[in-house]
Amino acid sequence: MVLSAGEVAVADFIETGGRAVKGGQLVRMIDVDCERVGALFKSAEDADSMKQLCANHYGHAGRLLIPNAHNIKEIYSRFNPDDLGEAVAPIAKRARKRFALVAAVGMAAVRYGVVPWQYDDVLAAVKRVFECWHETSSSVSDIDRGVQSVMDFMLEHEARFQKDKFTEHDAKFSYTPQNRAGWVKDDLYHFTSKAFKESCNGADAEKVKRAIKELGFLYAPQDGRLTNSIKVDGETRRVVSVKSGILSKSLKNGGNPGNPLTLARVTEVTT
């Protein structure tokens, strides 16, 4: 892991070259914008003082921690990533594991007296940095944004889904809403193929389906399939069935914006 004082986010840098950002890149190189939590120093003099201290003193903590490094794995295995905040999208879960490792190392440093902190200090610090990353839209891949877009579509276009009573094997509707997007039955939103593609807002619909399935909110009874079949007025319709429970989730974390922790832009690089 390295710290970088880069002024441009990695995702923005990649996009300036005309390339699309891949989800794996956002996990391997994690940007945290310090402007979201305020200034680290009160003055230029404070900043210069810290630079001088860092130039004179480095490596002390490492020498103290290395003899106990074999226990960090145990601390990491017991650490609950949910303590850092919600992560619904697959990429967010992967990134959260990186932050969890940072928290585990910090807690090990506390346990062995390497730093004069408390466990809660470490947890609050890492949690705030994770929240700052998660709140940044550019840190979410196109597929994750597609999943969020589907959720937003379900809420914003509720009137476009028919909800009349279904029988056990069929569905009977007394009216058809304008620009119908699908049907609702048994806590499932049955999208037409066209409406689901619309709800993805430009993201790859097939990849969005897979992402929703990975999250556990896609109903597809046949193994290997990403679609479902229902009967409407005696006619079989191929649909994309999304569980309404997905609406209780969010791809963005909240958090306490008043947390005083501030870091320079952090870029995590793994090899």
Backbone hydrogen bonds, N-H to C=O, Kabsch-Sander energy under -0.5 kcal/mol:
donor,donor_aa,acceptor,acceptor_aa,energy
2,V,267,T,-0.7
4,S,265,R,-0.7
13,F,9,A,-2.5
14,I,10,V,-2.5
15,E,11,A,-2.1
16,T,12,D,-1.5
17,G,13,F,-0.6
17,G,14,I,-1.2
18,G,15,E,-1.8
19,R,14,I,-1.3
26,L,22,K,-1.3
27,V,23,G,-0.9
28,R,24,G,-2.4
29,M,25,Q,-2.1
30,I,268,E,-0.5
31,D,29,M,-0.6
32,V,266,V,-0.7
34,C,32,V,-0.8
36,R,33,D,-1.6
37,V,34,C,-1.6
47,A,43,S,-1.7
48,D,44,A,-2.5
49,S,45,E,-2.3
50,M,46,D,-2.0
51,K,47,A,-2.1
52,Q,48,D,-2.0
53,L,49,S,-2.2
54,C,50,M,-2.4
55,A,51,K,-1.8
56,N,52,Q,-1.7
57,H,53,L,-2.3
58,Y,56,N,-0.5
63,R,59,G,-1.7
64,L,60,H,-1.3
65,L,61,A,-2.2
66,I,62,G,-2.6
68,N,65,L,-1.9
69,A,66,I,-2.0
71,N,68,N,-1.9
72,I,69,A,-1.5
73,K,69,A,-0.6
75,I,71,N,-2.0
76,Y,72,I,-2.8
77,S,73,K,-2.3
78,R,74,E,-1.2
79,F,75,I,-0.8
79,F,76,Y,-0.7
83,D,80,N,-2.2
84,L,81,P,-2.2
85,G,82,D,-1.4
93,K,89,A,-2.0
94,R,90,P,-2.1
95,A,91,I,-2.4
96,R,92,A,-2.4
97,K,93,K,-1.2
98,R,94,R,-0.9
98,R,95,A,-0.7
99,F,95,A,-1.6
100,A,96,R,-2.4
101,L,97,K,-1.7
102,V,98,R,-1.7
103,A,99,F,-2.4
104,A,100,A,-2.4
105,V,101,L,-2.3
106,G,102,V,-2.3
107,M,103,A,-2.5
108,A,104,A,-2.1
109,A,105,V,-2.2
110,V,106,G,-1.6
111,R,107,M,-2.6
112,Y,108,A,-2.1
113,G,110,V,-1.5
114,V,109,A,-2.5
115,V,109,A,-1.2
117,W,115,V,-1.2
122,V,118,Q,-1.6
123,L,119,Y,-2.5
124,A,120,D,-2.6
125,A,121,D,-2.1
126,V,122,V,-2.6
127,K,123,L,-2.5
128,R,124,A,-2.1
129,V,125,A,-2.0
130,F,126,V,-2.6
131,E,127,K,-2.4
132,C,128,R,-2.3
133,W,129,V,-2.2
134,H,130,F,-2.8
135,E,131,E,-2.3
136,T,132,C,-0.5
136,T,133,W,-1.1
137,S,135,E,-0.7
139,S,136,T,-1.9
140,V,137,S,-1.7
145,R,141,S,-2.5
146,G,142,D,-1.9
147,V,143,I,-2.1
148,Q,144,D,-2.3
149,S,145,R,-2.3
150,V,146,G,-2.0
151,M,147,V,-2.0
152,D,148,Q,-2.5
153,F,149,S,-2.5
154,M,150,V,-2.1
155,L,151,M,-1.4
156,E,152,D,-3.0
157,H,153,F,-2.4
158,E,155,L,-0.7
160,R,157,H,-1.7
161,F,158,E,-1.7
162,Q,160,R,-0.5
162,Q,182,G,-2.5
167,T,170,D,-2.1
172,K,165,K,-1.5
180,R,177,P,-0.8
181,A,160,R,-2.9
182,G,160,R,-1.1
183,W,190,H,-1.9
184,V,162,Q,-2.5
185,K,188,L,-2.0
188,L,185,K,-1.1
189,Y,242,V,-3.2
190,H,183,W,-3.4
190,H,188,L,-0.7
191,F,189,Y,-1.0
191,F,240,V,-3.1
192,T,181,A,-2.4
196,F,192,T,-2.6
197,K,193,S,-2.0
198,E,194,K,-2.0
199,S,195,A,-2.5
200,C,196,F,-1.3
201,N,198,E,-1.3
202,G,197,K,-0.6
203,A,200,C,-1.6
208,V,204,D,-2.2
209,K,205,A,-2.3
210,R,206,E,-2.1
211,A,207,K,-2.2
212,I,208,V,-2.4
213,K,209,K,-2.5
214,E,210,R,-2.4
215,L,211,A,-1.5
216,G,212,I,-0.5
216,G,213,K,-1.1
217,F,212,I,-2.4
219,Y,217,F,-0.5
219,Y,241,S,-2.9
220,A,218,L,-0.8
225,R,222,Q,-2.0
228,N,239,V,-3.0
230,I,237,R,-2.2
232,V,230,I,-0.5
232,V,235,E,-3.2
233,D,171,A,-2.5
235,E,232,V,-1.8
237,R,230,I,-3.7
239,V,228,N,-2.9
239,V,237,R,-0.5
240,V,191,F,-2.2
241,S,219,Y,-0.6
241,S,239,V,-0.6
242,V,189,Y,-2.6
242,V,240,V,-0.7
243,K,217,F,-2.9
244,S,187,D,-2.9
246,I,243,K,-1.7
247,L,244,S,-2.0
248,S,245,G,-1.8
249,K,246,I,-1.5
259,N,256,N,-1.8
266,V,32,V,-0.6
268,E,30,I,-0.6
268,E,266,V,-0.5
269,V,267,T,-0.5
